[in-house]
């Protein structure tokens, strides 16, 4: 009887991270700023989640995938924080992660984010969104959060000052 109870506790412990995040439904809203300039280039954007040790888990990457001879990859290093945190080691394009650049406006990221959140253990995390634009600026916005989720803390918001507008992370049980 004692070994059966120990086995049950062990199984519950193994599945605890999945239980903590499996019932969550996450949406990330990223707004790219609009600029009134003669020469506008769509920004490259990287989205990732770092754990307490700053180990990254990549969520999304928007860059010029179709540029001739894959020259769009050359400019990914301008997403400096993302590049240093593990972007340089990715084999791109990465299915489900990469897509084309986007113009000014608001964009929703949910499927890749939900897949990733389902694998995270309880702990402290930071969502990072970085944007870099040719003939423009570079900006990083951070949103810290904890898993499992505390009640009544959603949505979490941050606002960029130049390249990024509002960034809203909404995690629901």
Secondary structure as GFF3:
##gff-version 3
##sequence-region A 1 173
A	DSSP	alpha_helix	2	22	.	.	.	ID=ss1
A	DSSP	beta_strand	25	32	.	.	.	ID=ss2
A	DSSP	beta_strand	44	50	.	.	.	ID=ss3
A	DSSP	beta_strand	56	62	.	.	.	ID=ss4
A	DSSP	three_ten_helix	68	78	.	.	.	ID=ss5
A	DSSP	alpha_helix	80	84	.	.	.	ID=ss6
A	DSSP	three_ten_helix	87	89	.	.	.	ID=ss7
A	DSSP	beta_strand	98	99	.	.	.	ID=ss8
A	DSSP	beta_strand	105	109	.	.	.	ID=ss9
A	DSSP	alpha_helix	111	117	.	.	.	ID=ss10
A	DSSP	beta_strand	123	132	.	.	.	ID=ss11
A	DSSP	beta_strand	138	147	.	.	.	ID=ss12
A	DSSP	beta_strand	156	159	.	.	.	ID=ss13
A	DSSP	beta_strand	164	172	.	.	.	ID=ss14
###
